Amino acid sequence: MTRRAGGVSDAAPPARSIVALARDELPVDTVALARFMVGKYLVHDLPEGRVSGRLVEVEAYPVGDSTGHAFIGPRGWNASLFLARGHAYVRLTYGVSWMLNMSSEAAGVGAGVLFRAVEPLEGLASMAARRADAPLRELARGPGRLTQAFGVGAAFDGVDLCGGKGLWIGRDRDAAHAAASLAIGATTRIGLSREMHLPLRFYAIGSPYVSGPRKLLVPA
């Protein structure tokens, strides 16, 4: 085990085996898909090794949501949101941070799920190197930190996350065990000026890696 500054070290592979999620496993509904993704895995197989983590917080931006990037209809820059569910949509926000989203409906229907926070599992030293040796809890807590830790930027826009290689999403091989072991809450989304009241942010109850004010984390 290799120790780095800030107390972060490389971890052994998770005890549970991660397998790639197939597209037909993903619900064809943005809100249902967002809830489904809590507890699933984000994996990036890099030349220097794998980084992975368990998704503990996501936000849904369903069809017709005026705050979603798909609301204005398909454009060149948001085309990935109109791909079949399970494709990456990567967008620079405020000129500072890349945000990793996933298309969430049938092909031609624009909507998405934002990946907000991950519990880091593998490649912790690699994540820490990208995050200026941030402590473990802060490596991927928040959407901008997540993409930085996982080495995700503009080049990943449109990538098929169901491909099982490169950047991909996965689940526990024992799906029944995974579903039984995780309690999921729902609350309002963060940083919006419209439609703020909708409970479209889903998170793992009790996880220290969830972002945002603690007062918003009221179990559904």
C-alpha positions as CSV (number, residue, x, y, z in Angstrom):
1,M,0.0,0.0,0.0
2,T,1.5,3.3,-1.1
3,R,1.0,6.3,1.3
4,R,0.7,9.8,-0.1
5,A,0.6,13.2,1.5
6,G,-2.7,14.1,3.1
7,G,-3.1,10.5,4.4
8,V,-4.6,9.1,1.2
9,S,-3.2,5.7,0.0
10,D,-3.8,3.3,-2.8
11,A,-6.5,0.8,-1.9
12,A,-7.0,-2.9,-2.6
13,P,-9.7,-3.7,-5.1
14,P,-13.2,-3.6,-3.5
15,A,-14.3,-6.9,-2.0
16,R,-17.4,-7.0,-4.3
17,S,-16.9,-7.7,-7.9
18,I,-18.0,-4.8,-10.3
19,V,-19.6,-5.7,-13.6
20,A,-20.5,-3.3,-16.3
21,L,-24.1,-2.1,-16.5
22,A,-25.9,-3.0,-19.7
23,R,-28.1,-0.4,-21.3
24,D,-31.2,-2.5,-20.9
25,E,-30.7,-2.6,-17.1
26,L,-31.1,1.2,-17.0
27,P,-34.7,2.5,-16.4
28,V,-36.1,4.5,-19.3
29,D,-37.1,7.4,-17.1
30,T,-34.8,10.1,-15.8
31,V,-36.1,10.2,-12.2
32,A,-36.2,6.4,-11.9
33,L,-32.7,6.2,-13.4
34,A,-31.3,8.8,-11.1
35,R,-32.5,6.9,-8.0
36,F,-31.3,3.6,-9.6
37,M,-27.7,5.0,-10.0
38,V,-27.2,5.6,-6.3
39,G,-25.0,2.8,-5.1
40,K,-23.7,2.0,-8.6
41,Y,-20.1,2.5,-9.6
42,L,-18.1,4.9,-11.8
43,V,-14.9,3.4,-13.2
44,H,-12.1,4.8,-15.2
45,D,-9.5,2.5,-16.5
46,L,-6.4,4.7,-17.1
47,P,-3.0,3.7,-18.4
48,E,-1.6,4.0,-14.9
49,G,-4.4,1.9,-13.4
50,R,-8.0,1.9,-12.4
51,V,-9.8,4.6,-10.4
52,S,-13.3,3.7,-9.2
53,G,-15.9,4.8,-6.7
54,R,-19.5,4.2,-5.6
55,L,-22.0,6.9,-6.6
56,V,-23.6,8.3,-3.5
57,E,-25.3,11.5,-4.9
58,V,-26.9,12.3,-8.2
59,E,-29.4,14.8,-9.6
60,A,-32.1,14.3,-12.1
61,Y,-32.9,16.8,-14.9
62,P,-36.0,15.2,-16.5
63,V,-37.7,16.0,-19.8
64,G,-39.2,19.5,-19.7
65,D,-37.1,20.7,-16.8
66,S,-36.3,24.3,-17.5
67,T,-33.0,24.1,-15.6
68,G,-31.7,21.2,-17.7
69,H,-29.4,21.8,-20.6
70,A,-31.7,19.8,-22.9
71,F,-34.7,22.2,-22.4
72,I,-33.9,24.3,-25.4
73,G,-33.7,21.3,-27.7
74,P,-30.8,19.7,-29.5
75,R,-27.8,21.9,-30.3
76,G,-24.3,20.9,-31.2
77,W,-23.0,21.4,-27.6
78,N,-25.7,19.4,-25.9
79,A,-26.2,16.7,-28.4
80,S,-25.0,13.9,-26.0
81,L,-28.1,14.5,-23.8
82,F,-30.2,13.3,-26.8
83,L,-28.3,10.0,-27.2
84,A,-29.8,6.8,-25.8
85,R,-29.6,6.5,-22.0
86,G,-26.2,5.7,-20.7
87,H,-24.0,8.1,-22.6
88,A,-21.7,10.7,-21.0
89,Y,-22.5,14.4,-21.3
90,V,-19.6,16.5,-20.1
91,R,-20.0,20.3,-19.9
92,L,-17.8,23.0,-18.5
93,T,-19.7,25.0,-15.9
94,Y,-18.9,28.7,-14.9
95,G,-15.7,28.3,-17.0
96,V,-14.1,26.4,-14.2
97,S,-15.4,22.9,-13.5
98,W,-16.3,19.9,-15.8
99,M,-19.5,18.2,-14.9
100,L,-20.2,14.6,-15.8
101,N,-23.8,13.8,-16.7
102,M,-25.4,10.7,-18.2
103,S,-28.2,10.8,-20.9
104,S,-31.3,9.3,-19.4
105,E,-34.0,8.7,-21.9
106,A,-34.6,7.0,-25.3
107,A,-32.6,8.3,-28.2
108,G,-33.8,11.7,-29.4
109,V,-35.3,12.6,-26.0
110,G,-33.2,15.1,-24.1
111,A,-32.7,14.6,-20.4
112,G,-29.9,13.7,-18.0
113,V,-28.6,12.7,-14.6
114,L,-25.7,14.6,-13.0
115,F,-23.2,12.6,-11.0
116,R,-22.5,14.8,-7.9
117,A,-20.4,12.7,-5.6
118,V,-18.6,9.4,-5.3
119,E,-17.2,7.4,-2.4
120,P,-13.6,6.7,-3.6
121,L,-12.6,3.0,-3.7
122,E,-9.7,2.3,-6.1
123,G,-6.8,4.4,-7.3
124,L,-6.9,6.7,-4.3
125,A,-3.4,7.9,-4.8
126,S,-4.1,8.7,-8.4
127,M,-7.2,10.7,-7.4
128,A,-5.3,12.6,-4.7
129,A,-2.5,13.5,-7.2
130,R,-5.2,15.2,-9.4
131,R,-6.8,16.8,-6.4
132,A,-3.7,18.4,-4.8
133,D,-3.6,15.7,-2.1
134,A,-7.0,16.6,-0.8
135,P,-8.2,14.4,2.1
136,L,-10.1,11.2,1.3
137,R,-13.6,12.7,2.1
138,E,-13.0,15.6,-0.3
139,L,-11.5,13.7,-3.3
140,A,-14.8,13.4,-5.2
141,R,-17.3,15.1,-3.0
142,G,-19.0,17.5,-5.4
143,P,-19.4,17.3,-9.2
144,G,-16.3,19.4,-10.1
145,R,-14.1,17.5,-7.7
146,L,-15.5,14.2,-9.1
147,T,-14.4,14.9,-12.6
148,Q,-11.0,16.2,-11.5
149,A,-10.4,13.1,-9.4
150,F,-11.4,10.7,-12.2
151,G,-9.6,12.6,-14.9
152,V,-12.7,13.4,-16.9
153,G,-12.9,16.4,-19.3
154,A,-14.3,17.4,-22.7
155,A,-12.8,14.4,-24.5
156,F,-15.3,12.2,-22.7
157,D,-18.5,13.9,-24.0
158,G,-20.6,11.4,-25.9
159,V,-18.7,8.3,-24.5
160,D,-20.8,5.2,-24.1
161,L,-20.8,4.5,-20.3
162,C,-22.2,1.1,-20.9
163,G,-19.2,-0.1,-22.8
164,G,-17.3,-1.6,-19.9
165,K,-14.0,-0.1,-20.9
166,G,-12.3,3.3,-20.5
167,L,-14.9,5.4,-18.5
168,W,-17.8,3.2,-17.6
169,I,-20.6,2.5,-15.1
170,G,-21.1,-0.7,-13.2
171,R,-22.9,-2.5,-10.4
172,D,-22.2,-5.2,-7.8
173,R,-22.2,-8.6,-9.3
174,D,-24.6,-9.6,-6.6
175,A,-27.3,-7.0,-7.4
176,A,-29.7,-8.2,-4.8
177,H,-27.2,-7.7,-2.0
178,A,-26.4,-4.2,-3.3
179,A,-30.0,-3.1,-3.3
180,A,-30.6,-4.4,0.2
181,S,-27.6,-2.7,1.7
182,L,-28.3,0.9,0.7
183,A,-30.8,3.4,2.0
184,I,-31.6,6.2,-0.4
185,G,-32.9,9.7,0.4
186,A,-34.4,12.4,-1.9
187,T,-34.1,16.1,-1.5
188,T,-33.8,19.3,-3.5
189,R,-31.1,20.1,-6.0
190,I,-28.3,22.5,-5.4
191,G,-27.4,25.8,-7.0
192,L,-30.6,26.4,-9.0
193,S,-32.6,29.6,-9.5
194,R,-35.7,27.8,-10.8
195,E,-37.6,24.7,-9.9
196,M,-35.7,24.5,-6.6
197,H,-38.5,22.8,-4.7
198,L,-38.4,19.5,-6.6
199,P,-37.0,16.5,-4.8
200,L,-34.8,15.4,-7.7
201,R,-31.5,14.9,-5.8
202,F,-30.9,11.4,-4.6
203,Y,-28.2,10.3,-2.2
204,A,-27.0,7.5,0.0
205,I,-28.3,8.2,3.5
206,G,-25.5,8.4,6.1
207,S,-22.7,8.6,3.6
208,P,-20.0,11.2,4.6
209,Y,-19.1,11.7,0.9
210,V,-22.4,13.4,0.0
211,S,-22.0,17.1,-0.8
212,G,-24.1,20.1,0.1
213,P,-25.6,21.4,3.3
214,R,-26.5,18.8,5.9
215,K,-29.8,20.4,6.5
216,L,-31.0,19.3,3.0
217,L,-30.4,15.6,3.7
218,V,-33.9,14.6,4.9
219,P,-34.7,11.0,4.1
220,A,-37.7,10.6,1.7
